Amino acid sequence: MHAVFTRALRSGARPINPDSNTIVSPCDGIIGAMGRVSSGLALQTKGLRYSLADLLQDSLLAQDHEGRNYVTLRLTAGMYHRIHAPYGCRVREVIYLWGDTWNVNPVALQRIERLYCRNERAVIRCELDKNAGAVTLVPVAAILVASIRLHFIDYRLHLQYRGPKRIGCDVRLNKGEEMGWFEHGSTIIVFAPEDAALSATLRTGECIRVGQPLFTFAKS
């Protein structure tokens, strides 16, 4: 069963949008929330917001995201669970944050305030090619999902991990290249670079696949 949850797909199963003005989805998922960071807050679900400083545990990084767009992607148990680079980029550091493993389904999101800020999570800062800014990925663990595997670090990130909070790395990834996987299903919050707009095709509650447009830059 574990092998099914973490399976790779055949080559070409997830075509990657090649447009250099497009940042693509790093995973398959259901669009749970999207919008623009305002006054340091992002939407968890209707009526509930959370603080980016609380989520990222880095006040300067949180300030850097003010006014930028974001999308929350929820993975269900039957989905493809691997994570891919949303754009050509370089990853230099992963921040791992210990926490709980609350369920992240819609019912839990409506009942538990600051849920993403309570759960175990990682913060992955991706410096985009062509001086296009940076994308921040925040994979959030949940019940039965307390393990995040990333190819470019030598640690398995789970509740028993007691290594450094900030893990240095230096890896170059092509757009669509596999970054790692969840051991089960959970959530990834994707924060766009400055001047990147939400793709016009996005609809809350609808599914998106790896490689489909998530954000777009204005064409030069």
N, C-alpha and C positions, 0 to 999 in steps of 0.2 A: 504493500500500500504506500509506503514511504517513497518507493521508486516511482510510483505513478505521480505523486504530488510534485516531485522534483525533476521530472523527466525533461529531457531536451526534445526539440522538435526537428523534423527533417529540414534540410537546407531549403530555403525559399518559402517556408510555411508562413513567415511573417515578413512580407516585403517592406523595405525601409524607404520611406519617401526621400528621394534624392535631392530635393530642392534645398539649396544652401540657405534660403531664407526661412526654413522650417525647422523647428525643434520638435522632435517626435516623442511619442509616449514611450517611457522606459519599460512598460509592462502591460499585460492585459489587465483590464479592470473595469469596474463600474464607476462612473463619475459621481462622486458623492457630494462634492462642493467645489465651487470655483469662484473667483472674484479677484479683488485687489486688496492688498494689505493696507489698512487704514488705522491710524493712531496706534500702530503696533499690534493690531489684532487681525485675526483671520477667522473665517467661519468654520465651526465644527459641524453644526446642523442648524436648521431653522431655530432662531431664538437663542443660540448658544455660540459664544466666541471664545477664543483662547489667545493668550499672549505669545508672540513669537519669542520674546526673551525667555519665557518659561519653556517653550518647546525646544529651542536651540541651546539654552543654557550659555548664551554668549550675547551680551547686550549690544556690543558693537556690530556683530553679524546681523542681529535682529534689526538694528537701525538701518543697516545697509539695504534691507528688504522693503523698507517703507515705500508705499506707492507701487510696488511691483505685483504682477499677476501670479496666481497660484491655482493649482488643480489638485484635488484629493482623489486618489484612485484606490478603490477597495477591491481586493482580490478575494474571490470566494473559493471554497475548497476544490471545486472541479476545474478551476482555471489553470492555465499555464503559469508557472510560478517563478520563471527566471526574469532577471532584471538586465536591461540593456542600456548602453550609452545613448542619451537622447540627442547627441550631437558629437562631432569630433571634439575631443577634449583631453585635458590632463587632470588627473586626480593626485593631489599632493598630501591630503590628510583625511582621515576618518575620525570623527568624534563619536565614541560609544557612550551611551547614557543608560545606566541601570534603571530598572523600574518594575512596575507590575505587569501583569499579562491579562488585563481585562479584555473581554470580548469587544470587538469593534463593529458589531453589526448595528443597523439603524436604531434598534430599540435601545441598546446600550448608549449610543451617541446622544440620544434624546434624554437619557436619565442621569448620566454621569458627566458633570462639568469637567472641563480640561482633560478629557480622557486621553488625548494624544500626548499630553504633557506628563501624564502619570505613568504611561507604559514604557517598557524597554524600547529603545530606538537608537538609530545611528544618524549622523549628519554627514553627508558626503557632498563636498564642495567641488564642482566640476568647472575648471577654467576652460572656456570654449575657445576653439580655434578662431582665427581671423579677427582677434580682438573683439569678439562678440559678447564679452561679459562673462558671467558665470551663472550656472544653474545649480541650485541646491536641492538634493534629493534627501528626503527624510523617511527611510523605511521604518515603520512602526510595527513592533511585534504584538502578539495577542495570545489568547489562550490556545495552547497546543502549537504555538508558532514561535516559541522563545529561542529561535536560532536563525541568524542571518549569516550566510556564507558569501564572502567576496573573494574573487580570484586573486586580487592584488595585495592582500595582506595574509600573514601567516597565522591568523587567529580565527577560530570559530566564535562568533559573537553570540553568546547566550548567557543565561543567568548565573552560570558557574564561572564565567570569565572574570578574572580579577587582575587583568593586566592594566596597562596605561589607558587613561580615558581618551587621550589624544594619540592616535596611531599614525605615524608618519609613513608616507609612501610617495612614489613618483612613477606614475604609469600613464602612458599615452593610449587612448582608446579611439577607435574609429566610430563613426556614427552607426549605431545598431549593434556594435560589438557587445558580447555578453559580459556583464559585470559580476554576476553571482546569482543567488537565489534565496528565497524563503524556504524553510523546511515545510511549510504548510501554506496557509493563506493569510493575508493581513492587509496592510495599507501602505501606500507610498504617497507622500505629499511632495509635489514638485513646484518649486519656486522659480519663476522665470527671471532672466536678466532684465535690466532696464531697457525700455523701449520695445519689449516683446509683447505683442498682444495675444489674447486668447484666440485660438482658432475659431473661425465662424461656424465650424461644423459641430462644436461641442454642445451637448445637451445633458443637463443633470439627470441622472437615473439611467442613462444609456451606456452601453458598453463601448470600450475602445480597445484596440489591439496594439501590441508593440509595433512601432514603425509608422503609425498613423499620426497626422499632425496634431500637436498639442498647443504650440505657440508659433507665432509668425513674426518675422521682422518686416518692416516696410521695405519694399523693393527699391533698390538704389538705381 
